[in-house]
Amino acid sequence: MPVALHPRYWGGHLLALVLVALACRLGLWQLDSWQAHREAEVADFSDVTPVPLLDVIGPDDPFPGDKVGRPVELSGTWVPEGTVYIEGREHDGEDGFWAATPVEVDGGGGSALYVVRGWTPSPAEAPAPPVGPAEVTAYFEPTEGTNASDPDRTDDVLPQVRTADLVQHVDQDLFSGFGIAREPFAGLEEAELDQVSQASAFTGLKNFLYGIEWFVFGGFAAFIWWRWSRELAAPRERDEDAADEPVTSTS
C-alpha cells in the first residue's frame, strides 16, 4: 500500500478534498453572482409599467445604473431644431440611422432629453421632426461612449449617442441619458434595443475577481496536497533505492 494512502493519513486527504471543493464552489458562486448582475443590468423591461422620468433621474443626476432600459413617461415641448441622426444603426439587417429629437421636459428645470423616434434608412427619408407639446413613453438608456469621432461637426449626423456631441445641437442642458420611443413615430421603423442595452465591462467586476481568487485558492490547496502526498512517499522511495544498491564489503 502506498504510504500516502495509509489510514492514518485519511484525515489529511479528506481535509484537502473539502478545502479544494469549497474553494471551487465559492468560485462558481461568485461567477454566478457576476453573471446575475450583468443580466440584471440588461433586464427586459418591455412589460414593465412606465414611471415618470423625474422619478428615475433628476436634471443634474448621474445615470442610475440599475435603470437601464426602464420604461419612462415624460411630457414637455419638442425642440425640432435639435434633431440629429445617429449613423450605423441596423434594422432587419439593413444599415441606417436613428432619428433623435430632444424634448424640453416639464419640471426638468429647462433640461432636455433626447428621444430616438425610430429608425430610417437615410436622413433624407425621415419625416419632419415633431413640434409643439410632447407626450412620450420611452426606454431609458445611458448615453454611449464608443469614442468614435465625429468627422463633421457642422452637420446633424452623429456616430453615437454621446452627450458631448448632442449638447452642441441644443441650447438646453441635457439629462444624463436618452430615450428610445416605445413605439416608433409615423414614417419610421422601430429602433432595436439590443444595440444599446449591454452591460458595462465593470458590472459585477468585484464578484468576477472574487471568483477568480477562490479558484486560485483552490489551486494552491491542491498543490499543497500534492506536495504533502509526495513528501509522504519520499521516505519509502529512498528506502527502496537504498535496498537496491549493492552492498560492498571492506576488508
N, C-alpha and C positions, 0 to 999 in steps of 0.2 A: 504494500500500500504506500503511495506517495506520502511523504511526511506531512505535506500541506493539507492532506485530506484526513489526517488523524482526528478522531472525535474531539480531542481536547482543543482543536483549533476551529471547530464548527461555529462557536460563538463569534469569533472574529470574522469569519466568512459571512455569517448572517448579518452582522452589523454593516459590513461593507456593501452587501446587496441592498440593505434597507437605505443606506445613505445615497447610493447611486440612483436607486429607483425614486427616492423622494426628490432628489435634485432634478431628475428628468421630468417628474410630474409637475413640480413647481415651474420649471421652464416652459412646459406646454401650457400651463395655466396662464402665465404671463403673456405668452404669444396669443392665446385665445382672447385675452383682455385687450391686447393691442389691436387685433382684428375687429373686435366688437366696437372699439372706439372709432375705428375708421368707417365701419358700416353705419354707425350712428350718425356720423357727420354727413353722410350722403343718403340718409334715410329717405324713403319715398313718402312725401307729404301730399301726394296727389289727392288723397281723400280726406285730408285734414281741413277742418273748418278754418277759414281765414280769420286773422285777427287784425286790428288796426295797426298800421305801420308804426305809429308812435308808441304803441305798447311794446314793440320789439326793439326799437332803437330811437335815440334822440338825435337831433341835428348834429351835435358835436361828439357823439359817442363812437367808439371803435366798433367794428363789425362784431356782433356776437357769434362766436364760432359754433355754438350749438343750434343756430337758427338757419343753417344753410338749406336753401330750398323751401323755407317756411312760407306758406301762402299768406299774403298780407293784403289788406284793403287800404286804399288811400284816395283821398279826394283833393282837388286843388285846381290849378289852371295850367293848361298846356303852354309850353314855351316852344312853338314850332320852329323858330329861327335857330334853336339849338340842336335840331335834328342831325344825327350822324349815321353813318353806315359802317358796320363792323365787317371787315372782309374775312374770307377764309372760313365761312360757316357752311355746313352741309345740310342738305335736306333730301332725303331719299337718294343719297349718293351723289347728288348734284351740288357743285360748289356755288356759293352765292354770298349773300350779305344779310346781316341783321339790320333792320331799321329801328333806330332807337331815338326817342324824343323825351326830353325832360318834362317833368311835372313839378311846378312850384307847389309844395304840399301845404295844405291848410293847417295852421297851427305849428308849422315847422320853422317859424322864425325867419321866413324868407328863403329857406334852403330848398333845393330841388332834388328829385330822384329821377335818374334816367330809367325809362321803361322801354324794353325791347318789345315793339309792337308785333313783330313777326319776321318771317324770312322772305327775301326777294332774290330772284336770280341776278338782278343788277339794280343800282340806284335809279337808273332811268325808268325802270319798270315799276318802281314803288309808287303807291298812291301818295297824294299830298299829305303832309302831317296834319294831325287834328289841331283845332283851335278851340279856345273857349274853356268852359268848365270840364274837368276830368273826374271820372269815377272809374277806378281801375282795381282789378284783382290780379295780383302777380305773385310769382315765386321770387322770394328774396334771395339774392346771391351776392357773394363778395366780389369786389372788382378783381380783375385779373392782373397778373404780373409776370408775363412771359418774357419781359424785357425786349420784345420786338419793337424796333424803332419805326417811327412814322416818317416815311420818305418825303412826304409833302404836307407840311403843317398848315398850308393855306386852303386845302380842300376839306370836305366833310367825310372823307373815308379814313377810317382808323384801323390799325392792325389788331387792336384788342380793346376790351372794356376796362380802361385804366383811368383812374381819377385824374392823374397828371395830364392826360390827353383830353379828357372830357371837359375839364374845368376851363379850357381855353375857348370853348364854344358857347359858354353861358356866362351871364353876369352874376347869377346866384351862386351861393355856396352849395356844395353837394353833400348828400348823405354818403357815408362810407359803405356803399353797396349799390346795387341796381336791381331792377325788377324785370322779370320776363312774363309778359302777359299770359294769363292762364288760358285765354282763348285768343287766337290771332285776330288782328283787326282786318276789316274788309280789304280785299285786294292783296293780302299777304298770307303766306303759309305759316304753319306752326314752327316756332323755334325749338330746336331739340335740346332738352335739358342735359342730356348726357355729355354735352360738350363743355359744361361748366361745373356740374356737381361732382367734383372729385376731391377726395380727401387730401389735405395738406401732407407734405412729407414729414412734418413734425407731429402729426396727430398720433397720440398714443406712443410717442417715441420712448418715454420712460419705461412703459411696460415692455416694449421690444428689447431695450437694453437689459432690463432685469431678466428677461427670458434667456438672453444670450449668457448673462452672468451665471444663471443657475446651471446651464449646460456646461459651462467651464468648470464650475464646482464639481459637477458630476464626473466630468472627465478627469479632474485632479484626484477625486476619491478612487476612481477606477485604477488610475496609475499607481497610487499608494498601495492599493490592494494587490496589484500585480507585483510590485516590488517586494511587498511583505511575503507573498507566496514564494517568490524567487529566493528570498533570504532563508525561508524555512527549508527549501530544497537544497540550498548550497552546502550545508554541512554534510549531508548524505552523499552528494556528488563528490565532495572532497575525500570522504572515507572510501568510496568506491574506487576513485582514482588511485588512492594510496594502496589499496588492496591489489590493484592490477600491476603496480610497479614491482619489478623483480627484486628479490632480496639478495643483496650481496654480502658475502661473508668476509670478514677481515681476519687475517692470520697474524 
